């Protein structure tokens, strides 16, 4: 399987998987693998969002702290 590089790549692949499953393009034999891949992609996206949220909070906190020093 292709390594996930970016949030955008993961979202694009999730959209492709969802479209294939909605369009009945996935056989029952492939379904379990597609669902497993979707779970990996979702976990990757959730981790990216958490990391980004943490970084934003830290930067906001540092900005506020620096402003109060001045």
C-alpha atoms as an extended CHARMM CRD file, in Angstrom:
* protein
*
        70  EXT
         1         1  UNK       CA              0.0000000000        0.0000000000        0.0000000000  PROA      1               0.0000000000
         2         2  UNK       CA              1.0100000000        3.5390000000       -0.7000000000  PROA      2               0.0000000000
         3         3  UNK       CA              2.5530000000        5.4680000000        2.1910000000  PROA      3               0.0000000000
         4         4  UNK       CA              0.4940000000        8.4190000000        3.3750000000  PROA      4               0.0000000000
         5         5  UNK       CA              2.4270000000       11.6450000000        2.8590000000  PROA      5               0.0000000000
         6         6  UNK       CA              0.0000000000       14.4700000000        3.5730000000  PROA      6               0.0000000000
         7         7  UNK       CA             -3.4330000000       15.1920000000        4.9970000000  PROA      7               0.0000000000
         8         8  UNK       CA             -4.5940000000       16.1690000000        1.5120000000  PROA      8               0.0000000000
         9         9  UNK       CA             -3.3960000000       12.8540000000        0.0660000000  PROA      9               0.0000000000
        10        10  UNK       CA             -5.2350000000       10.9460000000        2.8060000000  PROA      10              0.0000000000
        11        11  UNK       CA             -8.4650000000       12.8920000000        2.2360000000  PROA      11              0.0000000000
        12        12  UNK       CA             -8.2430000000       12.3660000000       -1.5250000000  PROA      12              0.0000000000
        13        13  UNK       CA             -7.7450000000        8.6250000000       -1.0640000000  PROA      13              0.0000000000
        14        14  UNK       CA            -10.6550000000        8.4770000000        1.4110000000  PROA      14              0.0000000000
        15        15  UNK       CA            -12.8730000000       10.2380000000       -1.1220000000  PROA      15              0.0000000000
        16        16  UNK       CA            -11.8250000000        7.7630000000       -3.8110000000  PROA      16              0.0000000000
        17        17  UNK       CA            -12.5480000000        4.8040000000       -1.5050000000  PROA      17              0.0000000000
        18        18  UNK       CA            -15.9260000000        6.2250000000       -0.5020000000  PROA      18              0.0000000000
        19        19  UNK       CA            -16.8650000000        6.8710000000       -4.1070000000  PROA      19              0.0000000000
        20        20  UNK       CA            -15.9100000000        3.3350000000       -5.1200000000  PROA      20              0.0000000000
        21        21  UNK       CA            -17.9250000000        1.8460000000       -2.2500000000  PROA      21              0.0000000000
        22        22  UNK       CA            -20.9280000000        4.0860000000       -2.9320000000  PROA      22              0.0000000000
        23        23  UNK       CA            -20.8540000000        3.1450000000       -6.5940000000  PROA      23              0.0000000000
        24        24  UNK       CA            -20.7560000000       -0.5700000000       -5.8410000000  PROA      24              0.0000000000
        25        25  UNK       CA            -17.3660000000       -0.7820000000       -7.5510000000  PROA      25              0.0000000000
        26        26  UNK       CA            -15.8840000000       -2.8010000000       -4.6850000000  PROA      26              0.0000000000
        27        27  UNK       CA            -16.4890000000       -6.5200000000       -4.4890000000  PROA      27              0.0000000000
        28        28  UNK       CA            -17.2370000000       -8.2040000000       -1.1970000000  PROA      28              0.0000000000
        29        29  UNK       CA            -13.7850000000       -9.7820000000       -1.4200000000  PROA      29              0.0000000000
        30        30  UNK       CA            -12.1380000000       -6.3290000000       -1.5170000000  PROA      30              0.0000000000
        31        31  UNK       CA            -14.4220000000       -4.6350000000        0.9880000000  PROA      31              0.0000000000
        32        32  UNK       CA            -12.5730000000       -5.6670000000        4.1560000000  PROA      32              0.0000000000
        33        33  UNK       CA             -9.2750000000       -4.4030000000        2.7290000000  PROA      33              0.0000000000
        34        34  UNK       CA            -10.8540000000       -1.1040000000        1.6690000000  PROA      34              0.0000000000
        35        35  UNK       CA            -12.4240000000       -0.5900000000        5.0970000000  PROA      35              0.0000000000
        36        36  UNK       CA             -9.1060000000       -1.3720000000        6.8000000000  PROA      36              0.0000000000
        37        37  UNK       CA             -7.3330000000        1.1450000000        4.5610000000  PROA      37              0.0000000000
        38        38  UNK       CA            -10.0190000000        3.7480000000        5.2840000000  PROA      38              0.0000000000
        39        39  UNK       CA             -9.4730000000        3.2370000000        9.0200000000  PROA      39              0.0000000000
        40        40  UNK       CA             -5.7310000000        3.8170000000        8.5940000000  PROA      40              0.0000000000
        41        41  UNK       CA             -6.3980000000        6.9880000000        6.6030000000  PROA      41              0.0000000000
        42        42  UNK       CA             -8.9130000000        8.2710000000        9.1480000000  PROA      42              0.0000000000
        43        43  UNK       CA             -6.4630000000        7.6690000000       12.0040000000  PROA      43              0.0000000000
        44        44  UNK       CA             -3.7670000000        9.5300000000       10.0710000000  PROA      44              0.0000000000
        45        45  UNK       CA             -6.0990000000       12.4900000000        9.4950000000  PROA      45              0.0000000000
        46        46  UNK       CA             -7.2030000000       12.5860000000       13.1260000000  PROA      46              0.0000000000
        47        47  UNK       CA             -3.5770000000       12.5980000000       14.2870000000  PROA      47              0.0000000000
        48        48  UNK       CA             -2.7160000000       15.4240000000       11.8710000000  PROA      48              0.0000000000
        49        49  UNK       CA             -5.6710000000       17.4680000000       13.1210000000  PROA      49              0.0000000000
        50        50  UNK       CA             -4.7060000000       16.8880000000       16.7790000000  PROA      50              0.0000000000
        51        51  UNK       CA             -1.0790000000       17.8500000000       16.0690000000  PROA      51              0.0000000000
        52        52  UNK       CA             -2.1860000000       20.9850000000       14.2540000000  PROA      52              0.0000000000
        53        53  UNK       CA             -4.5710000000       21.9530000000       17.0320000000  PROA      53              0.0000000000
        54        54  UNK       CA             -1.7970000000       21.5050000000       19.6040000000  PROA      54              0.0000000000
        55        55  UNK       CA              0.6160000000       23.6000000000       17.5450000000  PROA      55              0.0000000000
        56        56  UNK       CA             -1.9610000000       26.3790000000       17.1360000000  PROA      56              0.0000000000
        57        57  UNK       CA             -2.6830000000       26.3960000000       20.8680000000  PROA      57              0.0000000000
        58        58  UNK       CA              1.0260000000       26.5320000000       21.6980000000  PROA      58              0.0000000000
        59        59  UNK       CA              1.6400000000       29.3500000000       19.2360000000  PROA      59              0.0000000000
        60        60  UNK       CA             -1.3630000000       31.2770000000       20.5330000000  PROA      60              0.0000000000
        61        61  UNK       CA             -0.2000000000       30.7960000000       24.0990000000  PROA      61              0.0000000000
        62        62  UNK       CA              3.3220000000       31.9790000000       23.2360000000  PROA      62              0.0000000000
        63        63  UNK       CA              1.9400000000       35.0130000000       21.4150000000  PROA      63              0.0000000000
        64        64  UNK       CA             -0.1940000000       35.9900000000       24.3930000000  PROA      64              0.0000000000
        65        65  UNK       CA              2.7270000000       35.4400000000       26.7530000000  PROA      65              0.0000000000
        66        66  UNK       CA              5.0370000000       37.5880000000       24.5940000000  PROA      66              0.0000000000
        67        67  UNK       CA              2.4560000000       40.3770000000       24.3490000000  PROA      67              0.0000000000
        68        68  UNK       CA              2.1050000000       40.5620000000       28.1250000000  PROA      68              0.0000000000
        69        69  UNK       CA              5.8820000000       40.8910000000       28.5210000000  PROA      69              0.0000000000
        70        70  UNK       CA              6.0310000000       43.9720000000       26.2960000000  PROA      70              0.0000000000
